[in-house]
Amino acid sequence: MPAHVAESDSTPDPTGTTGTTGTPDPLAHERAHLAASRAALRGMREDVQALDIRDVTANWVNAAVLQSQIDDRIKALADLSHTPLFFGRLDYLHAVGGDLAEGADGERFYIGRRHVHDAAGDPMVIDWRAPVSQPYYQASRTNPQDVGLRRRFGYTGGELTAYEDEHLTDPAEAEHTSRLLQAEIERPRVGPMRDIVATIQPEQDEIVRSGLGGTVCVQGGPGTGKTAVGLHRVAYLLYAHRERLARTGTLVIGPNRSFLHYIEQVLPALGELEVKQATVDDLVRTGVEVRGEDEAATAVVKGDARMAEVLRRAVRSHVTAPTEPVVVVRGSRRWRVPAYEIQEMVDELLARDMRYGAAHEALPQRIAHAVLVRMEEAGEAPDDRVQNAVARNPAVKAAVKAVWPAVDPAKVVLRLLSDAEFLAAHAGGVLSEEEQKRLLWAKPARSVKSAKWSAADAVLIDEAGDLVARTHSLGHVVLDEAQDLSPMQYRAVGRRCSTGSATVLGDLAQGTTPWSTESWGEALFHLGKADAVVEELTAGFRVPREVIAYASRLLPAISPGLAAVESVRESPGSLAVREVPGGAELDAAVVAACEESLRHEGSIGLIAADARIPVLGAALEAAGHAYLSPGEETTAASRLTLVPASLAKGLEYDYVVLDEPAAVVAGEPDERTGLRRLYVALTRAVSGLTVLHAAPLPEALVQA
């Protein structure tokens, strides 16, 4: 039991010190502090809104930039009525060092989602990311970190309704599991993913606060909170390194748009509005339209890291040996640079392994410099302007065009996929003949615009583009569901953080693509972050113990050696597996199970093989049930989502109805991928899972 839990329905005293009976009322005091903090936040926002920038900007450009920054600050200071302004309190035994609390004796700090100060500048709520807040997550009885009291707050509809105390230095107080913490973890999920800032666990906090300089890879099974940890790490890094990341940028990469929509409100709730979100396909689809689709075996070859060498050879093949000297005419003088000297320049540029486009720009300057040397030897005194003029000379430009012509990355890939001889010339010794045959289009496209590019083709074009010109690097990238990426996709993401760092999130057991990675070491190598630290989260906080144990039966078949998640939540009755007759009776049983789940509070997800979605959608409509698609926001009035198994990854629902596991497995190219897809579907439930099947269950699931 908790050390101290208090709940009260009494009206707070205006002073915040007594209840209706005149006796001290701690809950009323905390409610008063909440009201005062909200008023202070409102004052902070009004101060920003009242700023007059008319006399402090030199021109309209500066004014627009400053006004944009002010608008962002106003948004960041919004008071979300449904989101608690603070969720905890720390009472330190002694004064905390630093300007924040200098000279005080036994200080008190309220921990919340953002910093709030009063009109005098004194803090009323401390940002959860501040160093003084860290003991809220890390302090324990064995290491109290000078914290005498840790208080957690409970809320109902934005109103503070309870508190719970933990006296970390009191030997007489027994260790207990926080009731409020457990209630917050189990709170029904309606709407998009929310932050976990009030429930971050010590092992999660260590990852969240790891430094900007290094890349972190988080292996976490279902319900371990790895996605939330990654998002909170972004929020922490923006707090600790705001100026640097404001210059270099941050990006969150997810598996699909539905997933990104599901998580998009987490960072704004923490006051971070500028983090961009994208899928890998979004990153690489610049300049080409993806209209085609590869067979799985072809996509595996296109995603193989060996394709990088094939592309490098193909791009560099455009460099040819000079056959003629370059003759530059200036006035009455002719300056001659022989072909062998130009060849030396080309060889030197090739040896430096410069990007193709940079070398293309450098070669005319090298030729121009050779001309200037000859001019100086003849007694002239040319300067840089002369060198630039020579570099633009028609003879020099013609020579460069012949020796080191400009290259279009999409045209290079088009030729590789269309021209068997060109492909063989550059894939020889790298790809087998069978693999080369898989790459070639049955009907070659005539042009870049008419080609039916696939998603894997776009990644190849992106690789070729980087061989020509360097890809812009961001300061930090979060890559979620990373286990599903191909080596070439890892390279595409790695280019976006080549001079920055990354947070890589995933679960090897949930790899559901034919090219999914087998180890994080391999993935991080292709990402260009081989020195990354790999952390493993094994404590589950979302999925009930009964459900995760049932799903973990699949681990020996899908990811041997991977540790099963140990859920901290025991919920008897949370799992039901029912066999029903096939056909219409199965459809009716699925609808009935959804109706049964809808009697509970929270969100409902009906997950089924993609091929079963139209049938089940029609059955729901016939029964009078409206349903949502993944990515559409659930509300109190509309809580049922029909989810294709291919889009279930990363999503969570309070109650899940899983239709026909065998169909989920059969819907994938091979059994291992199908069983992994089933593992994902089985682990989306937070409170209860109902499995319905007419066909026999997969053997790996039946065997305990």
Disulfide bonds with the S-S distance in Angstrom:
none
